[in-house]
């Protein structure tokens, strides 16, 4: 086991600091700072417009560098102030830890040990959400955020919402402007670092939730959850139209394809029937002309029908570039076949512009629905056939 002095030296060698954003957590702030100072003197506290005894506490702790914001700007803005100061002081990494006493400074050596092996990565603390003290709302938000992070990046990590993290500051600088300023900031920066190819690792951490009657939380369920949901919608839209297709085209390898098949199909606990229905549902939703909403619709329907959500959402990506023009064309042809209208090549010479859609709206809508049904039945039938042949029959059909 490492001594505090050994940890202190490693933190110094790594050019790492600890940033503590705080807003009206005067009851717990002092202990958090003292615990961190026992491991490193590189401490930056961002007082985000606190109106309690925070200023007095910080005045009595000159060992910590303090940034004071005159009014409350939100956790995201406070973290950005901390990052900016850390960069100007030449730090390479920054560990962020909340000031409400949920996180244990004693877990900092876990981050240091891992970053020594995985230089330049982002390390996220993973809470044990099965702990009885964890509020039910936090468990729901935990699962919700993990799913959407996976949709947006293709990555599966153990915890998306925790504020106990180790950031590579140089990579943050490369991102440029960050747009959010409250709790949703921690989602934005995580996703955007992942989009830049930064490796993300998790370490198990302890978490303490004070009893409800004494717990101090500045998270406002309505406004903050709404902002996070809007951010996720924007990130999903960006991922759908640009980021994920680009990343897929750039990094597609046989291992990634086989890895997906192995993790979500071969090794899945779901039955062949459920996986087949998931593919069928996803493909059908993906063909429908609800651009920008396919993933949301696929997830919602998969949840209602209790299907494999990730397979369903993945299958709904059938209409993303470069497949979109082909999907539009085949939907148009199918509509012409059903309605008996003109589908000659000359009729398409003007291309798929706004005028074309106005003139062929009904044909396209009818065709997309019929084509969606036919393609979903075809691909799901092929999926079930291949599953029956190549997948070990050790799942119960349900």
N, C-alpha and C positions, 0 to 999 in steps of 0.2 A: 504493500500500500504506500502511495506517495505521500510525503510530508507536504505541509502547506508551503514550505520554502521551496521544495522541488517544483511544485505547481507554479508558484510565483515566477521562478526562473524560466520555466517553459513558456509561460504567457508572455514574458518579456522578450524571449528569443523569437517568438512567433510574431511579434509586433501586434499584439492583440489587446483590445480594451473591452470594457464592459459598459454598456449603455443602459441606464435605468430611466425610462420615461415615467413621470409620476403626475398624478392629478388628485389632490385631496385624499391621499392615503397616509396621512400623518400618523395614524396608529401603528402602522407596520413599516413605514419607510426607513426609520432609523435602524431597525434590526436588519433589514435587507442590505442596507449600505454597509453596516459593520461586518456582516457575514461575507460580503464580496471583498471588502478591504482586507480581510484576513487572508485572501488568496492573491490579490493584486492591487497595486496602487493606481493602475490605469482605469480609473472609474470616471464616467461622465454621467451626471444626473441632469435630466431635462425637466425642469419645473414648468409644467404646461398650464400656467395661469392659476395655480392653486390658491384657494382662499382660506385654508385652514392653517395649522401650525407648521406647514412644510418649510416655509422660509426660515423660521427659527431653527428647525432641525438642521437644515443645510448650512446655516451660519455656524453651527457648532461642529461641522465636519469639513474643515478646510482641506482635508486630504483628497476629497472628491472635487473634480472640476464641475462647476455648476453653470448651466445655461437656463436663464429665466425668461419665459415668454410672458408678456404683460397680461394677456388674456388667454383663455383656453382655446386652443386650435384643434385639438383632437390628437389621438395617439399617433396616427400616421404622420402628421406634421411634426410632432415632437421627435419621432424616430428620425425623420429626415434631417432635423436640426442636429441631432446627435451624430448621424452619419457624416454630415458635412464637416463638423468640428473634428471628428476622428480622422477624416481624410487630410485635413489641413495639418494635423499633428503627426502625420506620417504613419498611422496605423494601417496594417494590412487586413486585419480581421476585427470584427466587432461582435461580441456576444450581447444579445438583448435579454433582459430579465425583467419581469413585471415587479411593481413595487407593492403589490397587495398581499404579499406573503404566500402566494400559491406555489411559487417555485423555490427550490432549495439551492442555495449557492454551492452546497456540497456536491452538487451534480456537475459543476463546471469542469472538473477534471475529465469527465467522460467526453465532453466536447473537445478538449485539448488533445486527449489521447487519439481520438479519431481523425482530427484535422492534421495531425502529424503524419498519418498514413495516407490521407486523401487530400492533398494540398489543393487549394482553390475551390473546394466544394462548399456546399451549403449544408449545414447540419441542423436538423430540426428535432427538438425534444418530443418524445412520444409519451403521452400520458396514459395511464391505465384507466380507461373509461369504464371498466367494470367495478371500480371502487365504489362502495355504497355512498360515499360522500359526494360523488359527482352528481350535479343536478340533472334531472331528466331532459331539460331543454338543451343542456350542453351536450348530452349524448346524441340527441337528434341533430343538432348543428354539426357535430363531429362527423356523423355518417353522411349528411347532406354535402358537406364541403369536400370530403374525400372523393365522393362520386364525381362531382363537377370538376374537381381538379384533374381527375383521371380522364374525363371527356376532353378537357381543354389541353392536356399535355400528353396523354397516353401513359402517364406514370402513376404508379401506385405507391403512396407513402402512408406511414402509420398515423400521421397527425398533421392536419393542415392549419388548424386554428391556434395552436399553442404560440405564445409569445416568447418562449425560451428557445432561442436560436443562435447559431453562429453564422454570420454573414461574411462573404468575401467582398471587401469594400471595392476592390478594383473592378469587379464584375458589376456592382451596383452603379459605379461611375459610367460604365459603358452603356447602361440602359438609357441614360439621359433623363428626360422629364418623367416624373411619376405623378399621376393625376389625382389619386385619392388621398384623403387626409384623416380619416377616422379608422375604425377597426378594420374596415375592408381593405385598407392599405396592405395588411399582412397577406391577404389573398393575392392582390395585384403583384406585389414584388416577388412572391413565390412563383407565380405562373410565368412572369416575364423573365425571371432568371432561368427557369426551366426551358423556356423557348429559346434562350441563348445558349443552351447546351450545358449549363452548369449542372454538375452531378449533385444529387440530393440524397443525403443519408439521414437515418434516424437513430437516436439513442434513447433508451428508456429512462424516464425521469420520474421522480416523485412529484405528486401534486397534492396540495392541501386546500380543501374548500372549507372555509369557516362555517359554523352553523348559520342557518338562514337569518336568524335574528341579529347576528353580529356581522354578517358578510357585507362588505362595501363593494358595489359593482357599479360602474358607470356605463355599462352596456345597456342601451335602451332597445328592448326587443323589437318594437315596431319600426322605428326609423333606421336602426342599425342593420336589422335583418333585411329591410327593404333595400337599403343601399347595397348590401352585399349581394342580394339577388339580382339587382340591376347590373352590378359589375359582372357577375357570372354570366348574365345574358349577353353582355357586350363581348366578354372574353370568348364565350362559345361561338358567337357570330364571327369574330376574328379568326378563331381556330378553324371554323368550318370553311370560310371563304379563302383563307390564305395560309395561316401558320401551319396547321396540321398537314394539308396537302403538300406544302413546300418541304416540311420536315420529312414527310413520308417519301417523297420523290428523292430527296437528298440522302436519306439514311436507310432506305429499304435494303434489307439483306435477308438472305434465306433464314438466318438464325432468328430474326425478329418475327418472320411469318410463322415459322415452326414453333417459336416460343409462344406466340399468341394462341395457336391451335392447341398446343399442349396445355397451357394454363387455363384457358377458358372453355375448351371443348373436351379434350382427352381426359384431363385430370379434374374436370368439373364434377361436382356432386349431382348436377342436374341430369335428368333422364334424356335419352335421345329425343323423345317426343317434345320435351320442353325446349331443348335447344333448337329443334326444327321449327317449332312455333315461334320462337324468338327470331329466327332468321326470316320466316315468312312475314311476321309483323313489321320488322325493321325495313325489309325491302319494299313492302307496300307503302309504308309511311314515307320512305325515301323518294318514291316516284311521284307522290302527290305534290301538286304545285303550291306548297306552303313553305316557300324558300325562307330560310332563316329560322324556321320553327320545327324542322324535321326532328332534330335531336330532342327538343323539349317534348314534342308530341310522342316520340318513340319512348322516351323515359316514362312519361305519364301513363301511356297504355301498358307498358311492360310492368309498371308498378301495380296497376289495377288488375291485370291478368296474371300477376305473379310469375312473370317470365324472367329469363336471365337478362338483367338490365343492360349489362355491358355488351353482350352479343347483339341485343336488339338495337341499341344505339349505334354500334359499329356497322350493322347491316344497313341502317338508315343512311349511312354515308355514301351509298351507291350513286347518288346524284351529285356528288361534289366534283369539281374539276379533277381530271380531264374528262370524266364521264358525262358531265352535264349536257354538252351539245348532242351527244348520242341519245341520251334519255329524252331530250326535247324532240328530237327528230323521230324517234320510234313512237313516242306518244302521239305525235302529229299523224304519222302514218296509220297507227292503230285507229285513231279517231276517224280518218278518212275511210278506212276499211269498214268501220261500223256504220258510219253515216252515208257512205256511198258518194263522197265528195272527191274533188280533184286533189291528187297527191303527186302529180308529175314533178319532175326535176325543175322544169321551167317555172312552176308555181312557187318554187323556193329560191329563185334567183336573187331576190332582193335581200335574202338573209333573215335572221331572227331579230328584227327590230320592232319598235313599238307599233308601227303601222301593221306589221305582219300579225302581231298578237291581237290587235283590234279586229282584223279581218277574219282571223281563224280561232278566236277565243273559245267558242263552243266546241269546235272540233278538237282543239287541244285538251280542254278539260275532260271531255268524254274519253278521249284517247288515253289520257294519263291514268284515269281510274281503271279502264279496261286493261291497259298495258301493265299497270301495277299489279292487278289481280293475276294476270297470266304469268308475269315474271316471278312474282312471289311464290306462286304454286310450283313453277318449274324449278326455281333454285332451292326451295324448301324440300321438294321431292328428291332432288339430287343430294341435298344435305343428309336427309334421312337414310337414303340408300348407302351413302358412304359411311355414315355412322354405324349402320348395322353391319357393314363388312369389316371396318377397320377398328372400331372401338370395342374394348373389352366389355362383355355383357355383365357388368357387376353393379349396374344401377337399376333401381326399381322404376319401372315405367309408371308414370302417374300423370 
